[in-house]
Amino acid sequence: MILLYILALLLLCIALNQVFKVVELSRDLKTEKEWHPSESDNRLNGRLMMVFFIAFMWFFVWQIYRFGGDRILPASASEHGVKIDWLLNINYWLCIVVFVITSAFMFFFAWKYYGRDNNRATYYLHNNKLEMIWTIIPAIGLAFIIVFGLKYWNEIMARDNDPNPVRVELYVKQFDWTARYAGKDNKFGIDDYMQINGANPVGLDTNDLACNDDILVKNEFHLPKGKEVCFQFRSRDVIHSAFMPHFRAQMNCVPGQVTNFRFKPTVTTAEMRKDPQVMRNIDEINAIRVKRGEDPIEFDYLVLCNKICGASHYNMPMKIVVDEQKDYDAWIAKQKTFKAVAVKK
Amino acid sequence: MGNNTHSEVIEHGHTAHDHDHAHDHHDHHETFVSKYIFSMDHKVISRQFLVTAVIMAVVAMVMSILFRLQLAWPGEKFAFIETIMGKKWGKDGVLNPNAYLALVTIHGTIMVFFVLTGGLSGTFANLLIPYQIGARDMASGFLNMLSYWFFFISTCLMLGSLFVEDGAASGGWTIYPPLSALPEAMPGSKLGMTLWLVSMALFIVSALLGGLNYIITVLNLRTKGMKMTRMPLTIWSFFITAILGVLSFPVLLSAALLLLFDRSMGTSFYLSDIYIGGRPMEQAGGSPILFEHLFWFLGHPEVYIVLLPALGITSEVISTNSRKPIFGYRAMIGSMLAIGFLSFIVWGHHMYMTGMNPFLGSVFVFTTLLIAIPSAVKAFNYITTLWKGNIQFTPAMLFSIGLVSSFITGGVTGIILADSTLDITIHDTYFVVAHFHIVMGLSAIFGMFAGVYHWFPKMFLRMMNKKLGYVHFWITLIGAYGVFFPMHFLGMSGVPRRYYTNSNFPMFDNLIDINELVTGFAILAAFGQVVFLINFFYSMFRGDKAPQNPWKSNTLEWTTPMAHVHGNWPGPLPEVHRWAYDYSKPGHEDDFVPQTVPLGPDEHDGGEH
């Protein structure tokens, strides 16, 4: 087998050598230099610049139409996410305008001023007025982005929006998540990684009574609609990142420290399933799945890992269900407390 | 005027040396080894860097094709993958997740460090600094030689790490601990990771030796009349790049050393409260965030270490081939200095979502968005240089225009990622992958191609074929945008990066066509590079003989004879009378005026304005 490869390679080399010889012979007959761009080369490449630009813009618009419609994340399911989306859309438009206009100028100039044999370029050194303009205009645009960006950043990262939020901890390890609710006292028991064992998977300090009413759940966790949820994140082994794209929420989970993020879910899972964009997208997905002989799916909120964490980084989803308050209350009442589970074991 | 006296002294030194050299000539034999292997000549060292980088780039490109196949057709069996990767990593022709992560990691490492840092700066700073400032060689030929050989050894170690039993490092090119610190966390964190760290340590030694040499050479060995404000922008870019490297690489070295200690000596700089492999670890009190700070203190300047030389090369190539002075020469220098300075105070924008104090995040938002201003100035100046030019479309010029295009396309999305508020939703998604590949990867590699096509005659005394160059450029440009543009949409759909496959999340099922499109373009682009490789190696031996000044350029390297002369100029060093950009200057018959032509009466030096 290897001999065959070597033989093929050898033959390829010989063939190439022959091709080169022919090329060299024909080159010697010509007076034109093989490296110097002639006027017709310049014209051709200048035109190709324009052709490329038009094709590039068409490709861009085609992608927006094909990939940028129902497939991109639906409208935010959290309160702060609406603001992020608003700012993001402004930024997208800003980017598109700058991208299209400056690219247009560049490709247009490249075509318009392609080299002619009897032409001479204009000796033009600089223009302070022009340079001031294109320093100041971006500066104004950026100031706008900075002001709004920081305003929202401070609002989103503020810690005292609601004195009595729903407290949820996402505890992560290679390669799954555990959600912990603070229970009736709405206070997390303290943790101690030295006490991790089969009955105490998230390493709670069993001496702390506040642990007893904490609730641990796997695979899926529920959130009430319209209430502030205060997340804390812990990791057992390496850095992970809790990414909840539909809520425009993300925070790294760092071993040795506790990180936080707050948001208020505003759309229940049931409501999101009826969102027209989501329905169209899910239909497209299910058409593909049916064709492949797989089960159709329903829309679900998810938390994904978004920081490389090992071999199964790509496969650690956990379902999030946003309920109306009464459904949430009914669900949480059914869950067993840490103490109840521990006693049973 | 201190500069002038200084260079005169140096020149005298060199002239004396030349006499000796001529005198010794009969009994001074350069052996093959001293001339081509352990050479101290900047021209040979530059070619050594280039050829090594080309080989590394091919390796990294093949890796990207392998993991792109997995992303477009997850689980599909490609027999040749088992042939290349072996039974352990590519059983039945399907990459396993660890092999996928190792490929992604080493692809990033090779491209960022070995191709676009070592390859780009090593090749062109070495070639052009002595040539364009009118020096006989680098300040220290010996350190320069060491710089290459440290680079070579680190290359060998990095490639060697692919063959160890548990595989190469696979925690991503950013090697965040604890993942990279704990052998239990993934097989790639065993011997492969140790080799990665040792290889990087040697690479840093190489970068520092090279960088110090570049700085000292630029400051001390400029020929008579070569004021700082007459230097070509290439030299300015290499100079600023070298300063960035010298200030930031030692920080990466310390980060890597502390990581080695954590890995092998039980220290806890980055580790705390970890339970892995069925037992709690003793280490406590460390913080992975510390590593991230140290890493990105290098990591962000590194982006500009990669980009600035490419921008410098482009400035030179665009001006020469537009037959026009570069627009706003002083603004170009000023914006490079501003970018260089700001690059040291923006590293935190990689860390908005790490749990770093949000207030600190807001400071970094401000500094990061400031960088957009000098970057915008540079882009506008390039475009204005094209305006009313007489553009000669050499392959180098095409790639330079490609660079300006990718610099714009990738640059604009930077303002989104710089904003901590928006980063919440797009951090670590494919949007980021699209952004940095276009703005940093494509721009830098386009700049490198521009440099290769433009200075090939100086390096190998022969010309590359223009038609193959055109084919290479157009395939590359189309392929590159086809690969990276659609990735924005993956990111906007919430797809995280570094996923072995997206098929475990049904919500991403319909995005598979984007991945197929991307992989298709990646394969196309890879074939385009074959055209380049053929042109490169063929022209090296069989290309047309190069004339002395093929592009009718002003800079000093084109005043040297078309032979590799020890000391660059056979006679005395040239004297510089003007800046490097007097193209199409009124009052001169030719549309270029080399720097060695004295100013006429009443003639002003263009750079003085």
Contacts between the chains, C-beta under 8 A, distances in Angstrom:
chain1	res1	chain2	res2	distance
A	16	B	534	7.6
A	20	B	538	6.5
A	20	B	542	6.8
A	24	B	542	7.0
A	33	B	463	7.8
A	33	B	544	6.9
A	34	B	463	6.9
A	34	B	465	5.3
A	34	B	466	6.3
A	34	B	467	7.4
A	34	B	543	7.9
A	34	B	544	5.5
A	35	B	394	7.9
A	35	B	463	3.7
A	35	B	464	6.5
A	35	B	465	6.7
A	35	B	466	5.1
A	35	B	543	7.8
A	35	B	544	6.0
A	35	B	550	6.8
A	36	B	466	7.2
A	36	B	550	7.2
A	37	B	392	5.2
A	37	B	393	5.0
A	37	B	394	5.5
A	37	B	466	6.2
A	41	B	393	6.0
A	41	B	466	6.9
A	41	B	470	7.6
A	42	B	391	6.6
A	42	B	392	6.4
A	42	B	393	5.0
A	45	B	393	3.8
A	45	B	398	6.4
A	45	B	470	6.7
A	46	B	391	7.1
A	46	B	393	6.9
A	48	B	474	6.6
A	49	B	401	7.2
A	52	B	474	7.6
A	52	B	477	6.9
A	52	B	478	7.5
A	56	B	481	6.6
A	59	B	481	7.3
A	59	B	482	7.8
A	59	B	485	7.0
A	60	B	485	7.2
A	63	B	485	6.7
A	63	B	486	6.0
A	63	B	489	6.1
A	67	B	486	6.5
A	67	B	489	3.7
A	67	B	493	7.8
A	67	B	511	8.0
A	67	B	514	5.9
A	68	B	489	5.8
A	68	B	492	6.9
A	71	B	489	7.3
A	71	B	493	5.1
A	71	B	510	6.4
A	71	B	511	6.6
A	72	B	489	6.9
A	72	B	492	4.3
A	72	B	493	5.2
A	73	B	425	7.7
A	73	B	492	6.8
A	73	B	493	6.3
A	73	B	494	5.2
A	81	B	425	7.5
A	83	B	421	7.8
A	84	B	421	5.9
A	84	B	422	6.4
A	84	B	424	6.4
A	84	B	425	5.8
A	87	B	419	7.4
A	87	B	421	6.1
A	87	B	422	6.3
A	88	B	416	7.1
A	88	B	422	5.3
A	88	B	425	7.1
A	91	B	415	6.5
A	91	B	416	4.8
A	91	B	419	7.1
A	91	B	422	6.4
A	92	B	416	7.5
A	94	B	412	7.8
A	94	B	415	7.2
A	95	B	412	4.1
A	95	B	413	6.0
A	95	B	415	6.9
A	95	B	416	6.7
A	98	B	408	7.6
A	98	B	412	5.2
A	99	B	408	6.2
A	99	B	409	6.0
A	99	B	412	4.9
A	102	B	379	6.4
A	102	B	380	7.5
A	102	B	383	6.7
A	102	B	408	5.1
A	103	B	405	6.2
A	103	B	408	5.8
A	103	B	409	7.0
A	105	B	383	5.3
A	106	B	382	7.6
A	106	B	383	5.0
A	106	B	386	6.8
A	106	B	401	7.0
A	106	B	404	5.8
A	106	B	405	6.4
A	106	B	408	7.2
A	107	B	405	7.5
A	109	B	383	6.4
A	109	B	386	4.1
A	109	B	387	5.3
A	109	B	389	7.7
A	110	B	386	6.0
A	110	B	391	6.4
A	110	B	401	5.6
A	113	B	322	7.4
A	113	B	386	6.2
A	113	B	387	7.0
A	113	B	388	6.2
A	113	B	389	4.7
A	113	B	390	6.7
A	113	B	391	5.2
A	114	B	391	5.3
A	114	B	393	6.7
A	115	B	323	7.4
A	115	B	390	4.7
A	115	B	391	5.1
A	115	B	392	4.6
A	115	B	393	7.1
A	116	B	390	6.7
A	119	B	390	4.8
A	120	B	323	7.4
A	120	B	390	6.3
A	120	B	584	5.2
A	120	B	591	5.8
A	121	B	322	6.1
A	121	B	323	4.2
A	121	B	324	4.3
A	121	B	388	6.3
A	121	B	389	4.6
A	121	B	390	4.3
A	121	B	583	6.5
A	121	B	584	4.1
A	121	B	591	6.9
A	122	B	324	6.8
A	122	B	388	4.0
A	122	B	389	7.7
A	122	B	584	7.0
A	123	B	324	7.1
A	123	B	325	6.5
A	123	B	583	7.5
A	123	B	584	5.1
A	123	B	585	5.2
A	123	B	586	5.8
A	124	B	324	6.8
A	124	B	325	7.1
A	124	B	327	6.8
A	124	B	384	7.8
A	124	B	387	7.7
A	124	B	388	6.6
A	125	B	325	5.6
A	125	B	327	7.4
A	125	B	328	7.9
A	125	B	329	7.4
A	125	B	606	5.8
A	125	B	609	5.3
A	126	B	327	6.1
A	126	B	328	4.4
A	126	B	329	7.1
A	126	B	330	7.4
A	126	B	331	6.9
A	126	B	609	6.5
A	127	B	327	8.0
A	127	B	328	7.8
A	127	B	384	8.0
A	130	B	384	7.4
A	131	B	328	5.7
A	131	B	331	5.6
A	131	B	377	6.8
A	131	B	380	7.8
A	131	B	381	7.8
A	134	B	376	6.5
A	134	B	377	6.6
A	134	B	380	4.7
A	135	B	373	6.1
A	135	B	376	7.7
A	135	B	377	5.9
A	138	B	372	6.1
A	138	B	373	5.5
A	138	B	376	4.5
A	139	B	373	5.7
A	142	B	369	4.7
A	142	B	370	7.5
A	142	B	372	5.7
A	142	B	373	7.0
A	142	B	415	7.0
A	145	B	369	6.5
A	145	B	415	6.3
A	145	B	419	6.2
A	146	B	365	6.4
A	146	B	366	6.0
A	146	B	369	5.4
A	146	B	419	7.9
A	148	B	421	7.9
A	149	B	365	5.8
A	149	B	419	4.2
A	149	B	420	6.6
A	149	B	421	4.8
A	149	B	422	7.1
A	150	B	362	5.1
A	150	B	365	6.2
A	150	B	366	7.7
A	150	B	420	7.9
A	150	B	421	7.8
A	152	B	421	4.5
A	153	B	358	6.7
A	153	B	361	6.8
A	153	B	362	5.9
A	153	B	365	7.1
A	153	B	420	4.9
A	153	B	421	4.6
A	154	B	358	7.5
A	154	B	362	7.1
A	156	B	421	6.6
A	156	B	424	7.2
A	157	B	358	3.7
A	157	B	361	7.8
A	173	B	275	7.9
A	174	B	185	6.9
A	174	B	276	7.9
A	193	B	273	4.6
A	193	B	274	7.2
A	193	B	275	5.1
A	193	B	280	5.5
A	194	B	280	5.1
A	196	B	275	4.8
A	196	B	280	6.6
A	203	B	275	6.8
A	233	B	355	7.9
A	236	B	274	7.2
A	236	B	275	5.1
A	236	B	276	7.4
A	237	B	178	6.6
A	237	B	182	7.2
A	237	B	185	6.3
A	237	B	274	5.8
A	237	B	275	6.7
A	237	B	276	4.5
A	238	B	176	8.0
A	238	B	177	8.0
A	238	B	178	4.8
A	238	B	179	4.1
A	238	B	182	7.0
A	238	B	185	5.3
A	239	B	176	5.6
A	239	B	178	7.0
A	239	B	179	6.7
A	239	B	288	5.7
A	239	B	354	8.0
A	241	B	353	6.6
A	241	B	427	7.9
A	241	B	428	6.5
A	243	B	428	7.4
A	243	B	494	7.7
A	243	B	496	6.3
A	245	B	425	6.6
A	245	B	494	3.5
A	246	B	494	7.8
A	248	B	424	5.9
A	248	B	425	4.4
A	249	B	424	6.7
A	250	B	353	5.3
A	250	B	424	5.3
A	250	B	425	6.9
A	250	B	427	5.8
A	250	B	428	7.8
A	251	B	353	6.0
A	251	B	355	6.6
A	252	B	353	5.5
A	252	B	354	4.7
A	252	B	355	5.5
A	254	B	287	7.7
A	254	B	288	5.7
A	254	B	289	6.6
A	254	B	354	6.8
A	254	B	355	5.4
A	255	B	178	5.8
A	255	B	271	7.6
A	255	B	272	6.4
A	255	B	273	5.8
A	255	B	274	5.1
A	255	B	288	6.8
A	256	B	271	7.3
A	256	B	272	2.9
A	256	B	273	4.5
A	256	B	274	7.3
A	256	B	284	7.6
A	256	B	285	7.9
A	256	B	286	6.8
A	256	B	287	6.2
A	256	B	288	7.3
A	257	B	272	7.5
A	257	B	287	6.8
A	257	B	289	7.6
A	257	B	355	6.4
A	259	B	354	8.0
A	259	B	355	3.6
A	260	B	355	8.0
A	281	B	510	7.2
A	284	B	510	4.8
A	285	B	506	6.3
A	285	B	507	7.1
A	285	B	509	4.7
A	285	B	510	4.8
A	288	B	509	5.3
A	288	B	510	5.7
A	288	B	512	7.6
A	289	B	506	6.8
A	289	B	509	6.1
A	294	B	506	8.0
A	297	B	506	4.4
A	297	B	507	7.7
A	299	B	507	7.7
A	300	B	507	7.8
A	302	B	505	7.1
A	302	B	507	6.9
A	304	B	494	7.8
A	304	B	496	5.9
A	304	B	505	7.0
A	305	B	496	7.4
A	306	B	427	7.3
A	306	B	428	4.6
A	306	B	429	7.5
A	306	B	496	4.4
A	307	B	176	7.5
A	307	B	428	6.5
A	308	B	101	7.0
A	308	B	171	6.3
A	308	B	172	4.6
A	308	B	176	7.7
A	308	B	179	6.8
A	308	B	498	4.6
A	309	B	179	6.2
A	309	B	185	7.9
A	310	B	179	6.6
A	310	B	185	5.7
A	310	B	186	4.6
A	311	B	96	7.9
A	311	B	97	4.3
A	311	B	98	5.2
A	311	B	101	7.1
A	311	B	186	6.0
A	311	B	500	7.8
A	312	B	97	6.7
A	313	B	97	7.8
A	313	B	101	7.6
A	313	B	498	6.4
A	313	B	499	6.8
A	313	B	500	7.3
A	314	B	97	7.0
A	314	B	498	7.9
A	314	B	499	3.9
A	314	B	500	4.3
A	314	B	501	5.9
A	314	B	502	7.5
A	314	B	504	6.1
A	315	B	500	7.9
A	315	B	504	4.5
A	317	B	504	7.1
A	317	B	505	6.1
